[in-house]
Amino acid sequence: MQKLEENPEITQIKLMEEFDLSRKQIQKIIKELRRKGVIIYNHQHKI
């Protein structure tokens, strides 16, 4: 979450590198955070 707060435009690829996770794992985490309303999807951003 801190990485997203620091840089809301961070890409999934950068998150994968930062946390040593697969793209699928990152997508699952982001989907769950959106579902909970923790993050809001913005179509202009790459996440």
C-alpha positions as CSV (number, residue, x, y, z in Angstrom):
1,M,0.0,0.0,0.0
2,Q,2.8,2.4,0.8
3,K,4.2,2.1,-2.7
4,L,0.8,2.9,-4.2
5,E,0.4,5.9,-1.9
6,E,3.9,7.2,-2.7
7,N,3.3,6.7,-6.5
8,P,-0.3,6.1,-7.6
9,E,0.9,5.8,-11.2
10,I,3.2,2.8,-10.4
11,T,2.9,0.0,-12.9
12,Q,2.2,-3.7,-12.2
13,I,5.6,-4.5,-13.6
14,K,7.3,-2.1,-11.1
15,L,5.3,-3.6,-8.2
16,M,6.3,-7.1,-9.4
17,E,10.0,-6.1,-9.3
18,E,9.7,-4.3,-5.9
19,F,8.0,-7.2,-4.2
20,D,9.3,-10.2,-6.2
21,L,5.8,-11.3,-7.0
22,S,4.2,-12.6,-10.3
23,R,1.9,-10.4,-12.3
24,K,-1.0,-12.7,-11.4
25,Q,-0.3,-12.2,-7.7
26,I,-0.1,-8.4,-8.1
27,Q,-3.4,-8.4,-10.1
28,K,-5.1,-10.5,-7.4
29,I,-3.9,-8.1,-4.6
30,I,-5.1,-5.0,-6.6
31,K,-8.4,-6.6,-7.3
32,E,-9.0,-7.4,-3.6
33,L,-8.0,-3.9,-2.6
34,R,-10.4,-2.4,-5.2
35,R,-13.2,-4.7,-3.9
36,K,-12.6,-3.5,-0.4
37,G,-12.6,0.1,-1.5
38,V,-9.1,0.6,-0.4
39,I,-8.0,1.8,-3.8
40,I,-10.1,3.3,-6.6
41,Y,-9.4,2.3,-10.2
42,N,-8.6,5.2,-12.5
43,H,-8.6,4.3,-16.1
44,Q,-5.8,6.8,-16.8
45,H,-3.4,4.9,-14.6
46,K,-1.9,1.6,-15.6
47,I,-2.8,-0.3,-12.5
